[in-house]
């Protein structure tokens, strides 16, 4: 059992060729899964869709149990937001098989994108591109997570109340138009809870969007904690810390001539 556990841990957390292939495949699978969850919100709740949902649930359950098994402790594992997001997604895959009144739960599956945080952290040390663009990637994921989660909330709350919100894309359209403060007006909420939700989307969404713009256009920096003063971000070719002057030993792959 210990040997099997170490092999699974190596696949999820290791840096071998097989582990990197597995981790990249897992990342691709996550995005394919999010696309499937969005597309399935358009489809009728037929038998074949229930079967596909249950098959996906089996795969995700196996992944959930594997991550739980290799975690340092159950307490640490269940303190992660992605763990609870996974559990909620599993419930939304299984419950509609027993009740046609729970179709709105399919939109909640968009929160599966939370898993991207965990996978990004696993790949950070192994890929130079991710290390170099970590801030931009994290800011992009933060914005995408917010958009998808808010779209799911809008869909769940308004699909049976608002005549213009009939599927997840309608909710996504409203969320993006509200976040960008475009406000076309073809979909708008008249009730107090809906207006409060719109205000929240505008305030938080604009902040995340501006954060992404800031990260993309500011000068490139590398992450390296100065042993003396703790300054985290430095120029890629820095030899001394700009804050305290200490000599730095930042690992670099050099610049192509």
C-alpha atoms as a printed R data frame, in Angstrom:
    type eleno elety resid chain resno       x      y       z
1   ATOM     1    CA   UNK     A     1   0.000  0.000   0.000
2   ATOM     2    CA   UNK     A     2   2.845  2.387   0.809
3   ATOM     3    CA   UNK     A     3   4.417  1.685  -2.569
4   ATOM     4    CA   UNK     A     4   1.140  2.391  -4.364
5   ATOM     5    CA   UNK     A     5   0.656  5.586  -2.370
6   ATOM     6    CA   UNK     A     6   4.156  6.818  -3.231
7   ATOM     7    CA   UNK     A     7   3.571  6.115  -6.925
8   ATOM     8    CA   UNK     A     8   0.311  8.064  -6.924
9   ATOM     9    CA   UNK     A     9   1.932 10.931  -5.010
10  ATOM    10    CA   UNK     A    10   4.711 10.982  -7.595
11  ATOM    11    CA   UNK     A    11   2.156 11.293 -10.403
12  ATOM    12    CA   UNK     A    12   0.332 14.183  -8.727
13  ATOM    13    CA   UNK     A    13   3.301 16.020  -7.217
14  ATOM    14    CA   UNK     A    14   6.443 14.697  -8.873
15  ATOM    15    CA   UNK     A    15   8.622 16.174 -11.613
16  ATOM    16    CA   UNK     A    16   9.381 13.110 -13.734
17  ATOM    17    CA   UNK     A    17   8.366 12.942 -17.364
18  ATOM    18    CA   UNK     A    18   5.408 10.692 -16.572
19  ATOM    19    CA   UNK     A    19   4.306 12.995 -13.726
20  ATOM    20    CA   UNK     A    20   4.482 16.112 -15.899
21  ATOM    21    CA   UNK     A    21   2.489 14.392 -18.651
22  ATOM    22    CA   UNK     A    22  -0.130 13.360 -16.084
23  ATOM    23    CA   UNK     A    23  -0.340 16.875 -14.590
24  ATOM    24    CA   UNK     A    24  -0.673 18.585 -17.981
25  ATOM    25    CA   UNK     A    25  -3.339 16.059 -18.976
26  ATOM    26    CA   UNK     A    26  -5.181 16.796 -15.728
27  ATOM    27    CA   UNK     A    27  -5.117 20.529 -16.484
28  ATOM    28    CA   UNK     A    28  -6.480 19.963 -19.996
29  ATOM    29    CA   UNK     A    29  -9.145 17.648 -18.568
30  ATOM    30    CA   UNK     A    30 -10.254 20.352 -16.111
31  ATOM    31    CA   UNK     A    31 -10.854 22.895 -18.857
32  ATOM    32    CA   UNK     A    32 -12.607 20.320 -21.050
33  ATOM    33    CA   UNK     A    33 -14.780 19.506 -18.056
34  ATOM    34    CA   UNK     A    34 -15.756 23.141 -17.544
35  ATOM    35    CA   UNK     A    35 -16.694 23.399 -21.247
36  ATOM    36    CA   UNK     A    36 -18.783 20.221 -20.936
37  ATOM    37    CA   UNK     A    37 -20.567 21.575 -17.862
38  ATOM    38    CA   UNK     A    38 -21.458 24.769 -19.744
39  ATOM    39    CA   UNK     A    39 -22.623 22.944 -22.867
40  ATOM    40    CA   UNK     A    40 -24.687 20.474 -20.825
41  ATOM    41    CA   UNK     A    41 -26.712 23.339 -19.351
42  ATOM    42    CA   UNK     A    42 -28.261 23.754 -22.838
43  ATOM    43    CA   UNK     A    43 -29.204 20.094 -23.224
44  ATOM    44    CA   UNK     A    44 -32.373 18.350 -22.056
45  ATOM    45    CA   UNK     A    45 -32.079 16.107 -19.037
46  ATOM    46    CA   UNK     A    46 -32.148 12.856 -21.051
47  ATOM    47    CA   UNK     A    47 -30.935  9.426 -20.025
48  ATOM    48    CA   UNK     A    48 -27.668  9.599 -21.947
49  ATOM    49    CA   UNK     A    49 -26.721 12.843 -20.221
50  ATOM    50    CA   UNK     A    50 -27.344 11.255 -16.824
51  ATOM    51    CA   UNK     A    51 -25.058  8.366 -17.802
52  ATOM    52    CA   UNK     A    52 -22.286 10.763 -18.918
53  ATOM    53    CA   UNK     A    53 -22.671 12.731 -15.677
54  ATOM    54    CA   UNK     A    54 -22.349  9.566 -13.616
55  ATOM    55    CA   UNK     A    55 -19.255  8.480 -15.566
56  ATOM    56    CA   UNK     A    56 -17.684 11.894 -14.985
57  ATOM    57    CA   UNK     A    57 -18.645 11.599 -11.305
58  ATOM    58    CA   UNK     A    58 -16.788  8.266 -11.071
59  ATOM    59    CA   UNK     A    59 -13.636  9.840 -12.565
60  ATOM    60    CA   UNK     A    60 -13.831 12.848 -10.262
61  ATOM    61    CA   UNK     A    61 -14.515 10.641  -7.238
62  ATOM    62    CA   UNK     A    62 -11.411  8.577  -8.031
63  ATOM    63    CA   UNK     A    63  -9.382 11.803  -8.343
64  ATOM    64    CA   UNK     A    64 -10.868 13.121  -5.065
65  ATOM    65    CA   UNK     A    65 -10.037  9.927  -3.159
66  ATOM    66    CA   UNK     A    66  -6.522  9.786  -4.639
67  ATOM    67    CA   UNK     A    67  -5.771 13.356  -3.544
68  ATOM    68    CA   UNK     A    68  -7.214 12.619  -0.113
69  ATOM    69    CA   UNK     A    69  -5.055  9.485   0.179
70  ATOM    70    CA   UNK     A    70  -1.778 11.250  -0.642
71  ATOM    71    CA   UNK     A    71  -2.522 14.378   1.437
72  ATOM    72    CA   UNK     A    72  -0.275 14.896   4.503
73  ATOM    73    CA   UNK     A    73  -3.395 14.792   6.705
74  ATOM    74    CA   UNK     A    74  -7.203 14.893   6.231
75  ATOM    75    CA   UNK     A    75  -7.365 18.185   8.135
76  ATOM    76    CA   UNK     A    76  -5.052 19.896   5.626
77  ATOM    77    CA   UNK     A    77  -6.917 18.413   2.683
78  ATOM    78    CA   UNK     A    78 -10.319 19.591   3.870
79  ATOM    79    CA   UNK     A    79  -9.073 23.097   4.593
80  ATOM    80    CA   UNK     A    80  -8.634 23.694   0.851
81  ATOM    81    CA   UNK     A    81 -11.377 25.532  -0.997
82  ATOM    82    CA   UNK     A    82 -10.861 23.295  -4.033
83  ATOM    83    CA   UNK     A    83 -11.713 20.224  -1.927
84  ATOM    84    CA   UNK     A    84 -15.156 21.567  -1.027
85  ATOM    85    CA   UNK     A    85 -15.679 22.735  -4.599
86  ATOM    86    CA   UNK     A    86 -14.956 19.174  -5.756
87  ATOM    87    CA   UNK     A    87 -17.468 17.760  -3.264
88  ATOM    88    CA   UNK     A    88 -20.162 20.177  -4.406
89  ATOM    89    CA   UNK     A    89 -19.528 19.328  -8.058
90  ATOM    90    CA   UNK     A    90 -19.797 15.599  -7.247
91  ATOM    91    CA   UNK     A    91 -23.169 16.222  -5.609
92  ATOM    92    CA   UNK     A    92 -24.434 18.176  -8.634
93  ATOM    93    CA   UNK     A    93 -23.445 15.257 -10.882
94  ATOM    94    CA   UNK     A    94 -25.236 12.619  -8.800
95  ATOM    95    CA   UNK     A    95 -28.366 14.363  -7.459
96  ATOM    96    CA   UNK     A    96 -29.995 15.203 -10.832
97  ATOM    97    CA   UNK     A    97 -30.019 11.470 -11.621
98  ATOM    98    CA   UNK     A    98 -32.658 11.059  -8.920
99  ATOM    99    CA   UNK     A    99 -34.680 14.254  -9.360
100 ATOM   100    CA   UNK     A   100 -35.617 16.385 -12.380
101 ATOM   101    CA   UNK     A   101 -36.125 19.341 -10.050
102 ATOM   102    CA   UNK     A   102 -32.384 19.836  -9.561
103 ATOM   103    CA   UNK     A   103 -31.382 20.742 -13.110
104 ATOM   104    CA   UNK     A   104 -30.301 24.236 -12.029
105 ATOM   105    CA   UNK     A   105 -27.443 22.603 -10.075
106 ATOM   106    CA   UNK     A   106 -25.649 21.895 -13.329
107 ATOM   107    CA   UNK     A   107 -24.578 25.522 -13.572
108 ATOM   108    CA   UNK     A   108 -22.886 25.295 -10.175
109 ATOM   109    CA   UNK     A   109 -20.384 22.883 -11.704
110 ATOM   110    CA   UNK     A   110 -18.536 25.865 -13.168
111 ATOM   111    CA   UNK     A   111 -16.822 26.175  -9.775
112 ATOM   112    CA   UNK     A   112 -14.739 23.174 -10.843
113 ATOM   113    CA   UNK     A   113 -12.375 25.790 -12.270
114 ATOM   114    CA   UNK     A   114 -11.149 26.228  -8.668
115 ATOM   115    CA   UNK     A   115  -9.084 23.090  -9.297
116 ATOM   116    CA   UNK     A   116  -6.873 25.180 -11.601
117 ATOM   117    CA   UNK     A   117  -5.299 26.832  -8.556
118 ATOM   118    CA   UNK     A   118  -4.083 23.493  -7.244
119 ATOM   119    CA   UNK     A   119  -2.793 22.281 -10.603
120 ATOM   120    CA   UNK     A   120  -1.034 25.591 -11.253
121 ATOM   121    CA   UNK     A   121   0.786 25.300  -7.931
122 ATOM   122    CA   UNK     A   122   1.885 21.757  -8.795
123 ATOM   123    CA   UNK     A   123   3.264 22.854 -12.179
124 ATOM   124    CA   UNK     A   124   4.917 26.059 -10.960
125 ATOM   125    CA   UNK     A   125   8.313 24.557 -10.173
126 ATOM   126    CA   UNK     A   126   8.545 22.452 -13.321
127 ATOM   127    CA   UNK     A   127   7.816 24.873 -16.152
128 ATOM   128    CA   UNK     A   128   9.757 28.081 -16.836
129 ATOM   129    CA   UNK     A   129   6.827 29.641 -18.709
130 ATOM   130    CA   UNK     A   130   4.557 29.268 -15.665
131 ATOM   131    CA   UNK     A   131   7.241 30.621 -13.325
132 ATOM   132    CA   UNK     A   132   7.853 33.625 -15.566
133 ATOM   133    CA   UNK     A   133   4.176 34.454 -16.039
134 ATOM   134    CA   UNK     A   134   2.859 33.278 -12.693
135 ATOM   135    CA   UNK     A   135   1.307 36.600 -11.685
136 ATOM   136    CA   UNK     A   136  -0.491 37.037 -15.022
137 ATOM   137    CA   UNK     A   137  -1.729 33.439 -14.967
138 ATOM   138    CA   UNK     A   138  -2.981 33.751 -11.384
139 ATOM   139    CA   UNK     A   139  -4.716 37.064 -12.153
140 ATOM   140    CA   UNK     A   140  -6.371 35.498 -15.212
141 ATOM   141    CA   UNK     A   141  -7.545 32.503 -13.214
142 ATOM   142    CA   UNK     A   142  -8.856 34.778 -10.442
143 ATOM   143    CA   UNK     A   143 -10.932 36.699 -12.995
144 ATOM   144    CA   UNK     A   144 -12.174 33.536 -14.731
145 ATOM   145    CA   UNK     A   145 -13.113 31.899 -11.438
146 ATOM   146    CA   UNK     A   146 -15.053 34.989 -10.392
147 ATOM   147    CA   UNK     A   147 -16.863 35.219 -13.733
148 ATOM   148    CA   UNK     A   148 -17.852 31.556 -13.769
149 ATOM   149    CA   UNK     A   149 -18.881 31.407 -10.115
150 ATOM   150    CA   UNK     A   150 -20.930 34.611 -10.378
151 ATOM   151    CA   UNK     A   151 -22.534 33.326 -13.582
152 ATOM   152    CA   UNK     A   152 -23.483 30.162 -11.733
153 ATOM   153    CA   UNK     A   153 -24.969 32.220  -8.880
154 ATOM   154    CA   UNK     A   154 -26.937 34.392 -11.326
155 ATOM   155    CA   UNK     A   155 -28.204 31.311 -13.159
156 ATOM   156    CA   UNK     A   156 -29.220 29.487  -9.977
157 ATOM   157    CA   UNK     A   157 -31.017 32.526  -8.530
158 ATOM   158    CA   UNK     A   158 -32.697 33.861 -11.665
159 ATOM   159    CA   UNK     A   159 -33.290 30.985 -14.112
160 ATOM   160    CA   UNK     A   160 -36.877 30.524 -12.927
161 ATOM   161    CA   UNK     A   161 -37.501 34.189 -12.095
162 ATOM   162    CA   UNK     A   162 -36.099 36.215 -14.990
163 ATOM   163    CA   UNK     A   163 -37.564 35.646 -18.490
164 ATOM   164    CA   UNK     A   164 -34.288 36.563 -20.215
165 ATOM   165    CA   UNK     A   165 -32.122 34.050 -18.330
166 ATOM   166    CA   UNK     A   166 -32.821 30.602 -19.771
167 ATOM   167    CA   UNK     A   167 -29.396 28.944 -19.671
168 ATOM   168    CA   UNK     A   168 -25.864 29.418 -18.393
169 ATOM   169    CA   UNK     A   169 -24.715 31.538 -21.342
170 ATOM   170    CA   UNK     A   170 -27.427 34.103 -20.559
171 ATOM   171    CA   UNK     A   171 -26.086 34.317 -16.999
172 ATOM   172    CA   UNK     A   172 -22.500 34.518 -18.312
173 ATOM   173    CA   UNK     A   173 -23.498 37.308 -20.700
174 ATOM   174    CA   UNK     A   174 -25.130 39.278 -17.884
175 ATOM   175    CA   UNK     A   175 -22.115 38.784 -15.599
176 ATOM   176    CA   UNK     A   176 -19.569 39.952 -18.189
177 ATOM   177    CA   UNK     A   177 -21.652 42.950 -19.303
178 ATOM   178    CA   UNK     A   178 -22.124 43.936 -15.655
179 ATOM   179    CA   UNK     A   179 -18.470 43.368 -14.755
180 ATOM   180    CA   UNK     A   180 -17.297 45.569 -17.626
181 ATOM   181    CA   UNK     A   181 -19.961 48.170 -16.673
182 ATOM   182    CA   UNK     A   182 -21.165 48.048 -20.279
183 ATOM   183    CA   UNK     A   183 -24.740 47.509 -19.116
184 ATOM   184    CA   UNK     A   184 -26.597 46.903 -22.375
185 ATOM   185    CA   UNK     A   185 -29.856 46.840 -20.428
186 ATOM   186    CA   UNK     A   186 -31.452 43.884 -22.235
187 ATOM   187    CA   UNK     A   187 -31.032 41.864 -19.026
188 ATOM   188    CA   UNK     A   188 -31.431 43.738 -15.772
189 ATOM   189    CA   UNK     A   189 -32.671 42.925 -12.286
190 ATOM   190    CA   UNK     A   190 -35.526 44.903 -10.778
191 ATOM   191    CA   UNK     A   191 -35.566 43.325  -7.317
192 ATOM   192    CA   UNK     A   192 -33.305 44.362  -4.430
193 ATOM   193    CA   UNK     A   193 -31.309 41.064  -4.169
194 ATOM   194    CA   UNK     A   194 -30.600 41.159  -7.903
195 ATOM   195    CA   UNK     A   195 -29.417 44.751  -7.793
196 ATOM   196    CA   UNK     A   196 -27.185 44.032  -4.792
197 ATOM   197    CA   UNK     A   197 -25.698 41.083  -6.701
198 ATOM   198    CA   UNK     A   198 -25.072 43.361  -9.696
199 ATOM   199    CA   UNK     A   199 -23.282 45.887  -7.484
200 ATOM   200    CA   UNK     A   200 -21.104 43.129  -6.032
201 ATOM   201    CA   UNK     A   201 -20.216 41.852  -9.502
202 ATOM   202    CA   UNK     A   202 -19.264 45.357 -10.669
203 ATOM   203    CA   UNK     A   203 -17.115 46.230  -7.655
204 ATOM   204    CA   UNK     A   204 -15.226 42.937  -7.336
205 ATOM   205    CA   UNK     A   205 -15.118 42.193 -11.063
206 ATOM   206    CA   UNK     A   206 -13.671 45.572 -12.038
207 ATOM   207    CA   UNK     A   207 -11.038 45.215  -9.309
208 ATOM   208    CA   UNK     A   208  -9.970 41.800 -10.636
209 ATOM   209    CA   UNK     A   209  -9.964 43.066 -14.216
210 ATOM   210    CA   UNK     A   210  -7.787 46.067 -13.317
211 ATOM   211    CA   UNK     A   211  -5.460 43.736 -11.414
212 ATOM   212    CA   UNK     A   212  -5.034 41.636 -14.567
213 ATOM   213    CA   UNK     A   213  -4.289 44.739 -16.663
214 ATOM   214    CA   UNK     A   214  -1.747 45.899 -14.082
215 ATOM   215    CA   UNK     A   215   0.052 42.564 -14.072
216 ATOM   216    CA   UNK     A   216   0.155 42.311 -17.879
217 ATOM   217    CA   UNK     A   217   1.547 45.797 -18.524
218 ATOM   218    CA   UNK     A   218   3.879 46.354 -15.576
219 ATOM   219    CA   UNK     A   219   7.637 45.573 -15.985
220 ATOM   220    CA   UNK     A   220   8.574 41.923 -15.727
221 ATOM   221    CA   UNK     A   221   9.798 40.863 -12.286
222 ATOM   222    CA   UNK     A   222  10.987 37.587 -10.792
223 ATOM   223    CA   UNK     A   223  10.032 36.189  -7.412
224 ATOM   224    CA   UNK     A   224  12.972 35.769  -5.048
225 ATOM   225    CA   UNK     A   225  12.836 36.488  -1.325
226 ATOM   226    CA   UNK     A   226  15.755 38.607  -0.171
227 ATOM   227    CA   UNK     A   227  17.277 36.865   2.897
228 ATOM   228    CA   UNK     A   228  17.929 40.225   4.609
229 ATOM   229    CA   UNK     A   229  14.893 42.458   4.032
230 ATOM   230    CA   UNK     A   230  12.398 39.998   2.534
231 ATOM   231    CA   UNK     A   231  11.753 41.941  -0.693
232 ATOM   232    CA   UNK     A   232  10.003 39.470  -2.977
233 ATOM   233    CA   UNK     A   233  10.070 40.948  -6.485
234 ATOM   234    CA   UNK     A   234  13.268 41.861  -8.340
235 ATOM   235    CA   UNK     A   235  14.420 42.626 -11.871
236 ATOM   236    CA   UNK     A   236  15.312 39.449 -13.788
237 ATOM   237    CA   UNK     A   237  18.994 40.489 -14.027
238 ATOM   238    CA   UNK     A   238  19.246 41.963 -10.501
239 ATOM   239    CA   UNK     A   239  22.550 41.375  -8.704
240 ATOM   240    CA   UNK     A   240  21.750 43.440  -5.602
241 ATOM   241    CA   UNK     A   241  18.503 43.950  -3.705
242 ATOM   242    CA   UNK     A   242  17.166 47.438  -4.466
243 ATOM   243    CA   UNK     A   243  15.851 47.756  -0.932
244 ATOM   244    CA   UNK     A   244  18.825 46.757   1.237
245 ATOM   245    CA   UNK     A   245  21.708 46.248  -1.228
246 ATOM   246    CA   UNK     A   246  22.371 42.604  -0.356
247 ATOM   247    CA   UNK     A   247  23.980 40.481  -3.065
248 ATOM   248    CA   UNK     A   248  21.345 38.205  -4.588
249 ATOM   249    CA   UNK     A   249  21.781 34.793  -6.168
250 ATOM   250    CA   UNK     A   250  18.707 34.606  -8.391
251 ATOM   251    CA   UNK     A   251  18.589 31.504 -10.565
252 ATOM   252    CA   UNK     A   252  18.304 32.447 -14.205
253 ATOM   253    CA   UNK     A   253  18.322 30.592 -17.491
254 ATOM   254    CA   UNK     A   254  20.090 33.493 -19.175
255 ATOM   255    CA   UNK     A   255  19.033 35.537 -22.179
256 ATOM   256    CA   UNK     A   256  19.370 34.313 -25.738
257 ATOM   257    CA   UNK     A   257  21.807 36.361 -27.707
